[in-house]
Amino acid sequence: MNATIPGSGPRRYAVVGTGSRAQMYVDALLTTHADAGTPVAWCDVNGVRMSYYDSLVRAARGDDEPLPRRYGPDDFDTLLAEVKPDGVIVTSPDWTHHRYVVAALERGCDVVVEKPLTTSVEKARSIAAAAAESSAGLVMTFNYRYSPRNSTVKQLILDGAIGEVTSVHFEWVLDTSHGADYFRRWHREKELSGGLLVHKATHHFDLVNWWLDDVPATVFALGGLRFYGAENAKARGLGPRPVRSRDDSDRAADPFALDLAADEKLRQLYLEAEGDDGYVRDQDVFGEGITIEDNLNVLVGYERGAALSYTLNAHSPWEGYRVAFNGTAGRVEIEVVESAHKAPAARDDADRVRRKGTRIVLQRHWEPAVEVPVADSRHGAHGPHGHGGGDGLLLDDVFRGPGDDPLGRPASTVDGFRSIAVGLAGNESLATGQPVRVASLGLPLRADDLRPRTERRP
């Protein structure tokens, strides 16, 4: 199969899933990347959300231009047959990715899919089977690779600045705003999201796979729900709380409440759309029914011998990450503070001790430490946007086609499988208490694994 989507255009795209994540792609197709593609169809269970995206099309093109055609999830095959899009952008909820990816690939239609690729081993295998037989492209959108700070680390490793990497320590902390949000939404149910090891950490595992240019081999995980959820709230002495934030009479004083009406985008996409599908976006983070973990520790062994120790915490007072690479010639460390702290709205949220920003430090054996500036020579037409400046560069590669990139930032189909393989193996380890061999999942971990069976090398 073709691992990249050609950049010749403009191409016609169907967008599946018109929630908040779709907007990055739709905005690009309507503005900065309109020369490369255009949205021609929406597919969603919710008509109100599709109307929100219709309003973006009207704002960009005027009232005289035709709007994208609308389809429900059960009519996706009809969409493919009637609209015949060149590509499908899948930004639907995680547990639904496989049905759209498989159907599009079987019809020879290129696919751009948001992370994670899917949420279970069985669904991943169905995608792998379709990908192996399809001539179409399947592109994963790992935008953190494109962040200049992460690219700087990759260049240091490629340059041999610390020799051969022997171990990596990776700590990611989500604050009590961003982290809490996963416990308000459908992500709180592990059956739907795969938990944070799949939904969120797929970004992080992909970064390490890419930094090391290696294949994960063994995974062991520990973790649990330690902060959010009804039982934890009760143990800490929190009193009864409303099932959802809109019913909280003291919402303004509750840092864990979400006011959907106060945010224009959330109001239109979710609050006003509840009548169509009943989806509740502002569930209480200390309510019943949460089945995902908020504290996770993972060990990953790689084929060439390096080891990763990874931690994820979803209730930190600050947000960002620290990664340390130990090598045969030294050590490189990166610390990124994305949010210094979350303060009540009435107070100054400046932090004089923990400051927002990035710091990369390189120290070779028998040499003093030096701070490495963050630089990137390739600026996308979309400019520096979200995810540490990575979104614009990613969109260039997705819609115009990747050019020569010595850092290898465009993610292949196999990269998508490698990243979720770590998370899925971690979930199996959490359930069994045992280390898991990644190969036992039966997922493609090398390009040759995605060749049709008749073409694979013995």
C-alpha positions in Angstrom: 0.0 0.0 0.0 1.0 3.6 -0.4 2.0 5.1 2.9 1.7 8.8 1.8 -1.1 10.8 0.2 -0.1 12.6 -3.0 0.0 16.3 -2.8 -1.4 17.0 -6.3 -4.7 18.9 -5.9 -7.0 20.4 -5.2 -8.3 17.1 -3.8 -11.9 16.4 -2.5 -12.2 15.4 1.1 -15.0 13.9 3.2 -14.7 14.7 6.9 -15.9 12.0 9.2 -16.6 13.3 12.7 -17.4 17.0 13.0 -16.4 17.6 16.6 -13.8 20.1 17.8 -10.8 18.1 16.4 -12.0 18.4 12.8 -11.6 22.2 12.8 -7.8 22.1 12.4 -8.3 20.3 9.1 -11.4 22.2 7.9 -9.9 25.6 8.7 -6.8 24.6 6.7 -8.8 23.4 3.7 -10.8 26.7 3.7 -7.9 29.0 4.1 -4.2 28.3 4.1 -4.4 25.0 2.1 -7.4 25.7 0.0 -5.2 25.3 -3.1 -4.6 21.7 -2.1 -8.0 20.5 -1.2 -11.6 21.2 -0.3 -14.3 19.6 2.0 -17.1 18.1 -0.1 -19.0 16.0 2.5 -19.6 15.7 6.2 -20.4 12.5 8.0 -21.6 12.7 11.6 -24.4 11.5 13.9 -25.2 15.1 14.8 -26.7 17.6 12.4 -26.1 20.6 14.7 -22.3 20.0 14.6 -22.4 19.6 10.8 -24.2 23.0 10.7 -21.4 24.6 12.7 -19.0 23.5 10.0 -21.4 24.7 7.3 -21.1 28.1 8.9 -17.3 28.0 8.5 -17.7 27.2 4.8 -20.1 30.1 4.3 -17.8 32.5 6.1 -14.8 31.4 3.9 -16.6 31.1 0.6 -19.8 33.1 0.7 -23.5 32.1 0.5 -23.4 31.2 -3.2 -21.0 28.3 -3.0 -22.5 24.8 -2.4 -22.1 23.3 1.0 -20.6 19.9 1.6 -23.1 17.0 1.4 -24.3 15.4 4.7 -24.4 11.8 5.7 -25.0 9.8 8.8 -22.6 7.1 10.1 -24.8 4.3 8.6 -24.6 6.0 5.2 -20.8 6.1 4.9 -20.7 3.5 2.2 -23.3 5.6 0.3 -21.1 8.7 0.8 -18.1 6.9 -0.8 -20.3 5.7 -3.7 -22.0 9.0 -4.4 -19.4 11.6 -3.6 -16.3 9.6 -4.6 -13.9 11.7 -2.5 -10.2 11.6 -3.1 -9.6 11.3 0.6 -11.4 10.8 3.9 -10.3 12.7 7.1 -11.3 10.6 10.1 -11.7 12.7 13.3 -14.6 10.7 14.8 -14.5 9.2 18.3 -11.6 6.8 18.7 -13.7 3.6 18.9 -15.3 4.3 15.5 -12.1 4.9 13.5 -11.7 1.4 12.2 -15.1 1.2 10.5 -14.3 4.3 8.4 -10.7 3.6 7.8 -11.4 0.0 6.6 -14.3 1.0 4.4 -12.4 3.8 2.7 -9.3 1.6 2.1 -11.3 -1.2 0.7 -12.7 1.3 -1.9 -9.2 2.6 -2.7 -9.8 5.9 -1.0 -6.9 7.6 0.8 -7.3 8.2 4.5 -6.0 10.8 7.0 -6.7 9.6 10.5 -6.4 11.4 13.8 -4.5 9.7 16.6 -5.0 7.1 17.9 -5.3 4.7 15.0 -7.9 2.7 16.9 -8.6 1.4 20.4 -8.3 -2.4 20.4 -6.2 -5.2 19.0 -9.1 -6.6 17.0 -9.9 -3.3 15.4 -6.2 -2.7 14.7 -6.0 -6.1 13.0 -8.9 -5.2 10.8 -7.2 -2.0 9.7 -4.0 -3.8 9.0 -5.7 -6.4 6.8 -7.4 -3.6 4.8 -4.2 -1.6 4.5 -2.2 -4.6 3.3 -4.5 -5.2 0.4 -5.3 -1.5 -0.5 -3.5 0.7 -3.0 -4.7 3.7 -1.1 -2.7 5.8 1.4 -3.2 5.7 5.2 -1.6 8.7 6.9 -1.3 9.1 10.7 -1.2 12.7 12.0 1.4 12.8 14.7 1.9 16.5 15.0 4.3 16.4 18.0 7.0 15.2 15.7 6.8 18.5 13.9 7.2 20.7 17.0 10.6 22.5 16.6 11.7 21.6 20.1 11.1 17.8 19.5 12.8 18.1 16.1 15.8 19.7 17.8 16.1 16.6 20.0 15.8 14.3 17.0 18.6 16.2 15.3 20.9 15.9 18.3 20.4 12.2 18.4 20.9 11.8 14.6 24.1 13.9 14.9 25.4 11.4 17.5 25.7 14.1 20.2 25.2 11.6 23.0 26.3 8.5 21.1 24.0 5.5 21.1 20.9 6.0 23.3 20.8 3.4 26.1 17.7 4.6 28.1 15.0 7.2 28.1 13.0 8.7 31.0 9.8 10.4 29.9 7.5 12.2 32.3 4.3 13.8 31.0 2.0 15.8 33.3 -1.5 17.0 32.4 -2.9 19.8 34.6 -6.2 20.0 36.4 -7.8 21.8 33.4 -6.6 19.8 30.4 -6.1 16.6 32.3 -9.5 16.8 34.0 -11.2 17.3 30.6 -10.6 13.6 29.7 -12.7 12.7 32.6 -15.7 14.8 31.5 -16.0 13.3 28.0 -16.6 9.9 26.4 -12.8 9.4 26.9 -13.6 8.5 30.5 -14.9 5.1 29.4 -12.0 2.8 28.5 -14.0 0.8 26.1 -14.5 3.9 24.0 -11.0 5.5 24.2 -8.6 2.8 25.1 -7.7 4.9 28.2 -5.0 7.5 28.3 -2.3 4.9 27.3 -4.0 4.7 23.9 -5.8 8.0 23.4 -3.1 10.4 24.8 0.1 8.5 25.2 0.0 7.3 21.6 1.6 10.8 20.9 4.3 10.1 23.4 5.1 6.6 22.4 5.3 7.7 18.8 7.8 10.4 19.8 10.1 7.9 21.5 9.8 5.4 18.6 10.7 8.2 16.2 13.5 9.6 18.4 15.1 6.2 18.7 14.2 4.9 15.3 13.5 1.6 16.9 10.7 -1.0 17.4 9.1 -1.5 20.8 9.5 -5.2 21.9 8.3 -5.6 25.5 5.9 -3.6 27.7 5.1 -3.7 31.4 2.6 -1.2 33.0 1.2 -0.2 36.4 -1.5 2.3 37.0 -5.0 3.2 38.3 -7.6 5.8 38.9 -6.2 7.6 41.9 -7.6 11.1 41.8 -10.8 11.5 39.7 -13.9 9.4 40.1 -16.6 9.0 42.8 -14.7 6.7 45.1 -11.6 8.9 45.2 -13.7 12.0 45.8 -15.6 10.3 48.7 -12.3 9.1 50.2 -11.1 12.7 50.3 -14.2 13.9 51.9 -15.8 15.7 48.9 -19.5 16.1 49.3 -22.3 15.3 46.8 -21.8 16.9 43.3 -24.1 17.4 40.3 -23.8 14.8 37.6 -22.9 17.6 35.1 -21.4 21.0 35.4 -24.4 22.9 34.1 -26.4 21.9 37.2 -23.7 23.1 39.6 -25.1 26.2 41.3 -21.5 27.1 42.5 -20.0 26.5 39.0 -18.0 29.7 39.0 -16.2 28.8 42.1 -15.6 25.1 41.2 -12.2 24.8 39.3 -13.4 21.3 38.0 -16.6 22.6 36.5 -16.9 23.3 32.8 -19.2 26.1 31.6 -20.1 25.1 28.1 -22.3 28.2 27.6 -19.3 30.5 28.3 -17.3 29.2 25.4 -18.7 30.0 22.0 -17.2 27.0 20.2 -18.2 24.5 23.0 -21.7 26.0 23.1 -22.3 25.5 19.4 -20.7 22.2 19.0 -21.9 20.5 22.2 -24.4 22.4 24.4 -26.7 23.3 21.5 -26.2 19.9 19.9 -27.3 17.7 22.8 -30.8 17.3 21.5 -29.5 15.5 18.4 -27.6 12.7 20.0 -27.8 13.1 23.7 -24.0 13.5 24.2 -23.1 15.2 27.4 -19.8 17.1 27.2 -19.6 18.4 30.8 -19.9 15.3 33.1 -18.5 15.7 36.6 -14.9 14.5 36.9 -15.7 13.1 40.3 -18.8 11.2 39.1 -19.6 7.5 38.6 -18.7 5.5 35.5 -15.1 6.5 35.0 -13.1 3.4 33.9 -9.8 4.9 32.7 -6.6 5.5 34.7 -5.3 8.9 35.8 -1.8 7.7 36.9 0.3 5.4 34.7 3.8 4.0 34.7 5.2 2.0 31.8 8.4 0.3 31.0 9.2 -0.4 27.3 12.1 -2.5 26.0 13.3 -1.8 22.4 14.7 -4.3 19.9 18.1 -2.7 19.9 18.4 -2.7 23.7 17.3 0.8 24.8 14.7 1.0 27.6 12.0 3.6 28.2 10.5 4.5 31.6 7.3 6.5 31.0 5.0 8.2 33.5 1.7 10.0 32.9 -0.2 12.0 35.5 -3.5 13.7 34.7 -4.0 15.9 37.8 -0.8 17.9 38.0 -0.7 21.6 39.1 1.3 22.4 35.9 1.4 20.9 32.4 4.3 19.9 30.2 6.9 17.2 29.9 10.5 16.2 30.8 12.5 13.8 28.8 16.0 12.6 29.5 18.1 10.6 27.1 21.2 8.7 28.4 23.7 7.7 25.8 27.2 6.2 25.4 28.6 9.7 25.0 26.5 11.8 27.3 23.0 13.0 28.1 20.4 15.3 26.6 17.4 16.7 28.6 14.3 18.6 27.4 11.9 20.3 29.8 8.7 21.9 28.4 6.4 24.0 30.5 3.2 24.5 28.6 1.1 25.8 31.5 2.9 27.0 34.7 -0.2 26.7 36.9 -4.0 27.1 36.9 -5.1 29.9 39.1 -8.7 31.1 39.9 -9.8 33.6 37.3 -9.6 36.6 39.6 -5.9 36.1 40.3 -2.7 36.7 38.4 -1.6 33.4 36.9 2.0 34.4 36.4 4.5 32.0 38.0 7.9 33.4 39.0 9.4 30.0 39.8 8.0 27.7 37.0 8.1 29.6 33.8 6.4 28.7 30.5 8.9 27.7 27.8 11.4 25.1 26.6 14.9 24.3 27.8 17.1 21.7 26.1 20.4 20.8 27.8 23.2 18.7 26.3 26.1 17.4 28.4 28.7 15.2 26.9 31.0 13.1 29.0 33.8 15.1 30.6 32.3 18.4 29.3 30.2 21.1 30.9 26.5 21.3 30.1 25.3 23.6 27.3 21.9 24.9 26.5 20.8 24.1 23.0 18.7 26.6 21.1 15.4 25.4 19.6 15.4 26.0 15.8 13.6 24.7 12.8 14.6 25.5 9.2 11.3 24.5 7.6 8.3 26.7 8.3 5.0 25.6 7.0 2.7 27.8 5.1 0.2 27.4 8.0 2.7 29.0 10.3 3.4 28.1 14.0 0.2 26.9 15.6 -0.8 24.3 18.1 1.2 21.4 19.6 4.4 23.4 20.0 4.2 24.8 16.5 3.8 21.4 14.9 0.3 21.6 13.4 1.1 23.9 10.5 4.1 21.8 9.4 2.0 18.7 9.7 -0.8 20.1 7.5 1.7 21.0 4.8 2.8 17.4 4.6 -0.8 16.0 4.8 -2.3 18.2 2.1 0.6 19.1 -0.1 2.6 15.9 0.3 5.8 15.4 2.2 9.0 16.7 0.8 12.6 15.7 1.6 12.9 15.6 5.4 16.1 14.3 6.9 14.3 14.1 10.3 11.7 11.7 8.9 8.8 13.6 10.5 5.9 12.3 8.2 4.5 9.3 10.0 4.0 6.1 8.1 1.2 3.6 8.5 3.5 1.3 10.5 4.3 4.2 12.8 0.6 4.4 13.7 0.6 0.7 14.6 3.8 0.9 16.6 2.5 3.7 18.7 -0.9 2.1 19.6 0.9 -1.3 20.0 2.7 0.1 23.1 -0.6 1.4 24.6 -2.5 -1.8 23.8 0.3 -3.9 25.3 0.3 -1.6 28.3 -3.5 -2.1 28.8 -3.0 -5.9 28.6 -0.2 -5.7 31.1 -2.5 -3.6 33.4 -5.1 -6.3 33.2 -2.8 -9.3 33.7 0.0 -7.9 35.8 2.5 -9.4 33.4 4.9 -8.1 30.8 3.7 -8.3 27.2 5.6 -9.1 24.1 4.5 -6.5 21.5 4.9 -9.0 18.7 2.2 -11.2 20.4 -0.4 -8.6 19.4 -0.1 -9.6 15.8 0.1 -6.1 14.5 2.3 -4.8 11.7 5.5 -3.4 13.2 7.5 -3.2 9.9 6.7 -2.0 6.4 7.0 -5.5 5.1 4.2 -6.6 7.4 1.8 -4.5 5.4 2.6 -6.1 2.0 -0.1 -8.4 0.6 0.7 -11.9 1.8 1.6 -13.1 -1.7 4.3 -10.4 -1.9 5.9 -10.8 1.5 9.5 -12.0 1.8 10.0 -15.4 3.3 
